[in-house]
Amino acid sequence: MAVDVPERVAAYLAAQGAKDAEALSRCFTSDGTVHDDGQDHRGLDAIRRWKQRTDAEYRFVLTALSAQTHANRVTGRARITGDFPGSPVELDHMFTLSNDKIASLEIRS
């Protein structure tokens, strides 16, 4: 399902689908943060490593289900199917944008 989101979030979703950690990290500000599974990953190198690790460990597919945009915040719901207990799950993805880049992403159930 295609969702209507700002360009940078669309690029993030495309990089997720392509399993392209480099392209995904470029969607973030230089000091951007991802909060996932109780851990913070700050900066482009840390975000790139997070993406590489989660791809290798969980071998998952993300399917965007819905999204809402309010000013500089985008809240989306996605189904994650992969190699982990409880698969599939639906998770909320809360993006905060700054200067056309993702400043933070929080992923939670």
Backbone torsions as a table, in degrees:
resi	resn	phi	psi	omega
1	MET	NA	131.5	176.4
2	ALA	-85.1	136.7	177.4
3	VAL	-116.7	149.9	-179.5
4	ASP	-89.6	106.5	-177.9
5	VAL	-136.4	160.9	175.6
6	PRO	-58.2	156.7	-174.4
7	GLU	-52.2	-43.5	-176.4
8	ARG	-67.9	-36.4	177.2
9	VAL	-69.5	-38.0	175.8
10	ALA	-61.3	-40.1	177.7
11	ALA	-65.1	-39.2	176.4
12	TYR	-60.2	-47.1	-179.4
13	LEU	-63.7	-39.2	177.6
14	ALA	-64.2	-42.1	178.7
15	ALA	-66.3	-36.3	175.7
16	GLN	-59.5	-48.9	-178.2
17	GLY	-63.8	-34.9	-179.2
18	ALA	-83.2	-6.6	-176.8
19	LYS	58.2	41.9	-176.9
20	ASP	-107.8	92.6	-176.2
21	ALA	-63.3	-35.3	-179.9
22	GLU	-66.9	-48.6	179.0
23	ALA	-63.9	-38.9	178.8
24	LEU	-62.4	-45.7	-178.1
25	SER	-64.6	-31.2	178.9
26	ARG	-68.0	-12.4	177.5
27	CYS	-75.6	-14.0	-174.1
28	PHE	-100.7	156.4	169.8
29	THR	-65.6	161.8	-177.1
30	SER	-59.9	-28.5	177.6
31	ASP	-109.5	24.2	-178.9
32	GLY	-60.7	158.8	-176.4
33	THR	-131.8	139.1	168.9
34	VAL	-116.9	126.7	174.0
35	HIS	-109.6	114.2	-176.5
36	ASP	-145.9	134.2	174.5
37	ASP	54.4	40.6	176.2
38	GLY	78.6	6.1	-178.3
39	GLN	-126.2	148.6	175.1
40	ASP	-102.9	138.1	177.6
41	HIS	-123.9	109.0	-171.9
42	ARG	-113.9	130.3	178.9
43	GLY	95.9	157.9	-174.1
44	LEU	-62.8	-40.4	179.6
45	ASP	-64.6	-43.0	-180.0
46	ALA	-66.1	-39.1	178.6
47	ILE	-67.0	-41.4	177.2
48	ARG	-60.3	-45.5	178.8
49	ARG	-64.0	-40.4	177.5
50	TRP	-58.3	-47.1	-179.3
51	LYS	-63.4	-44.1	179.2
52	GLN	-62.7	-43.2	-178.8
53	ARG	-65.6	-46.3	-177.4
54	THR	-67.7	-36.0	176.4
55	ASP	-62.1	-46.2	-177.8
56	ALA	-69.3	-41.6	-174.4
57	GLU	-75.5	-41.1	-172.1
58	TYR	-108.0	-14.4	-179.9
59	ARG	40.1	63.1	-171.8
60	PHE	-107.3	162.4	173.1
61	VAL	-122.0	131.7	178.3
62	LEU	-105.2	127.2	175.9
63	THR	-118.4	115.5	178.6
64	ALA	-69.4	130.7	-178.4
65	LEU	-105.3	-40.5	-178.0
66	SER	-160.5	162.4	177.6
67	ALA	-158.4	148.9	174.9
68	GLN	-134.2	138.6	178.9
69	THR	-117.1	130.4	176.0
70	HIS	-134.7	107.3	-178.6
71	ALA	56.0	-118.0	-176.9
72	ASN	-98.1	14.8	-179.7
73	ARG	-117.5	136.0	176.9
74	VAL	-125.3	126.2	177.2
75	THR	-115.6	124.5	-179.1
76	GLY	-129.9	156.4	176.1
77	ARG	-116.7	135.8	-178.9
78	ALA	-138.5	147.3	173.2
79	ARG	-95.3	128.2	179.2
80	ILE	-112.2	120.4	179.1
81	THR	-119.4	126.9	-178.1
82	GLY	-170.8	-161.3	-175.4
83	ASP	-95.2	71.2	179.2
84	PHE	-155.3	154.0	179.8
85	PRO	-60.0	137.1	177.6
86	GLY	88.0	0.2	-179.5
87	SER	-65.1	138.0	-1.1
88	PRO	-84.8	160.7	174.5
89	VAL	-129.9	157.2	172.4
90	GLU	-110.8	128.0	-176.3
91	LEU	-125.9	146.9	174.1
92	ASP	-87.5	140.7	177.2
93	HIS	-122.3	114.6	-178.2
94	MET	-109.8	109.5	-178.3
95	PHE	-99.7	139.2	167.6
96	THR	-118.1	126.7	-176.8
97	LEU	-101.7	148.9	175.9
98	SER	-148.0	122.4	178.9
99	ASN	51.7	47.8	176.3
100	ASP	64.9	22.4	174.2
101	LYS	-133.8	165.7	177.0
102	ILE	-84.9	118.7	177.7
103	ALA	-86.5	-34.3	177.6
104	SER	-153.9	151.6	175.2
105	LEU	-136.8	126.1	174.1
106	GLU	-116.8	127.5	-179.8
107	ILE	-113.3	125.5	-179.3
108	ARG	-151.2	160.2	179.9
109	SER	-86.1	NA	NA
